[in-house]
C-alpha cells in the first residue's frame, strides 16, 4: 500500500473573530473585529449590533 499524498483539511474559524460578551444584548459568543488595528470596533454575531471596544 502506498502513502496517500492528499492533505487533510484543517478547519479554522475566521481570523477576525474572538469570544466575548456583547454589551448591547449581554450574550456571550462570537464577536467579530472590524476596522484597522488601533481603532477596531466589535460586531455581535447574535444581534448584529456594532459597538466600541
Secondary structure, DSSP 8 states (H G I E B T S, - for coil): --------------TTEEEEE-TTT--EEEEEEESSTTS-EEEETTT--EEE-
